[in-house]
Amino acid sequence: MKSILYCRVSSKEQEETGYSLPAQEKLLSGYSERTGYSVDKVFAISESASGKKQREVFTQMMLYVQKQGLKIIICEKVDRLTRSFKDAVMIDEWLEEDEERQVHLVKDSLVLHKNSRSQEKLNWGIRILFAKNYIDNLSEEVKKGQKEKIAQGWLPTKPPVGYKTVGEKGHKIILIEEEKAVMVKKMFELYASGNYSIKKLTLTMFEEGLRSYHGVKLVKSRVHRLLREPFYTGKMRWNGQIYDGKHEPIITQELYDKVQNMLTGKTTPKLTRHDYLFNACVAVPPVAG
């Protein structure tokens, strides 16, 4: 019978213990072989991925077992398989549909199926609660750390184009990235001149060499967001609030305000696309006969 392996490991664990996704896959493959199952496919994800991405991989795995008619899912522990009540319900419903379906949680010494004993189901439920509690606590700590960072005058996330983060973990500060900062300032000045639409500005800045962190062209929507970014004036926007930052501004508040007025249409530039031959002609009334 074929099985699916589901691996998940945090980047923190990889840093501290060297425990990696390949190592976890090896553990699960060995278990699968010992229990007489062949491995059909491996789904693996690092917890450094976003919550959305983790959810996508889990959903892909569940859709795959349904489509292929596979009945064995092998994972290291409950908190590797899911830390979400929604995902746990999906697993429970999948098991209830077929008596032959099983979820093997190797390090928890737990095999779940439709006819599992009540004690085993209780064990499963308690472990999900602990896993959920772990995520909630982690979220609280992250929010606490972000709040403290903001209070100190530093942005808790990656700064916009024109800045770079330097320093050791826990002591990072944000500095101007000179070459890009010059282009960012020029971007604001060009738009403030009234001679550039967002589309024209995007093309011009691409020609000037302004790129994203990954070296790709900035699209119109991205340029528009950058023009809205108060970070360039020494401020920080976080959860809808504006805070004072300790980083060096790239542009003046006056230039920023002028651009904001233009973006909201108060002084939007009226750019003429075509010259019409007779657009200055005045109608002459007919001469009386």
Secondary structure, DSSP 8 states (H G I E B T S, - for coil): -EEEEEEEE-HHHHHHH---HHHHHHHHHHHHHHTT-EEEEEEEEETTS-HHHHHHHHHHHHHHHHHHT--EEEES-HHHH-S-HHHHHHHHHHHHT-TT-EEEEGGGTEEE-TT--HHHHHHHHHHHHHHHHHHHHHHHHHHHHHHHHHHTT--SS---TTEEEESSTTS-EEEE-HHHHHHHHHHHHHHHTT---HHHHHHHHHHHT-B-TTS-B--HHHHHHHHT-GGGGTEEEETTEEEE-SS--SS-HHHHHHHHHHHTTSS---------TTTT---------
